[in-house]
Amino acid sequence: MVAMDIPKDDPQRELFALLKSASVVVLTIGSGDDVSPATAMQLGVAVAYDKPIVAIVDQGIKVPTKLSKLVDVMIYRGDNPIKLAESIQSAVLALCKGKATEHG
């Protein structure tokens, strides 16, 4: 299923379908004390469908212990967007092949 095959009248249903069909789910965890509701929902769907999860985390953020146990690869965002993109690509490819390590 591709995104254009999903009915556009229900954005939440569309998001669930996209997450269900994904090979890997990439989430961002930004600054602030709480994980955003959208990130929490996406994480829950990814776990429910047993999807590998890559989390992109802002520097200095303390990821809650239980959340870190759900994530397959944690990538810490630095000042170099090219390195970040390479780390994300490497993690996604490794997870698709069944092997991945943390990037920092």
HELIX and SHEET records of a PDB file:
HELIX    1   1 ALA A    3  ASP A    5  5                                   3    
HELIX    2   2 PRO A   11  SER A   21  1                                  11    
HELIX    3   3 PRO A   37  ALA A   48  1                                  12    
HELIX    4   4 THR A   65  LEU A   70  1                                   6    
HELIX    5   5 PRO A   81  LYS A   97  1                                  17    
SHEET    1   A 3 VAL A  25  ILE A  29  0                                        
SHEET    2   A 3 ILE A  53  ASP A  58  1                                        
SHEET    3   A 3 VAL A  73  ARG A  77  1                                        
END                                                                             
